[in-house]
């Protein structure tokens, strides 16, 4: 009787194998859930960073562009323009349309109300400067960034080295809204920098940005992606970076106010 009870307390080989298989299945399921959670986290983090980079970049650009032309009519060197199409150091013209799918560059001309350029350098009171925005990888870290640099229009000197504002900006395209005095100063067309006839007539700017998460290593699939950004030819990229295109249109307040004042 005792030997029968002892044998009943053990597990047979079949029962042991079944238990091991069930345990293995539970372990595999737990690992799959953990890997799925990590993938979801990385994807969510990447999309959040892309949204953040795009939002901050558009905010920097829009804030500066809205002030374009502020008090520039008081400076003979500015010639009443809102964007500087002349030379900025070795860059000629300062506001330029990139060749092919290359990024555009914009030089916002103004007398800053806080007497600081786009980097925070104090330029002095009543100074008309050019804030130059471009996309580049100047520090060679394999990450394109939105850069800014202040330029002294009167002396022809930079206020400092170009500094990155936001990482992960792969491409920037810009179109300029031409206002027509005969049409109540409304915007009649958007053209590239090469096709602007009168830089004092620009009443709005349309910005297009191609943005990634700002990190060297991407976590997406290594595949070719194509993007159409404003007037640029199709931009094709092959890497593991997830990307998103951002666009916005910014009205230049000073041109609108000046135009309304001139019509009164």
Secondary structure, DSSP 8 states (H G I E B T S, - for coil): -HHHHHHHHS--HHHHHHHHHHHHHHHHHHHHHHHHHHHHHHHHHHHHHHHHHHHHHHHHHHHHHHTTTTTGGG-TTTTT-SB--S-BTTBSSSSB--STTS--BEEEEEE-TTSB-TTS-B--TT-EEEEEEEEE-TT-SS--EEEEEEEETTTTEESS--EEEEE-EEEEEEEEEEEEGGGTTEEEEEE-GGG-S-GGGEEEEEEEEEE--S-SS--S-SEEEEE--TTS--EEEEES---EEEEEEEE-HHHHHHHHHHH-
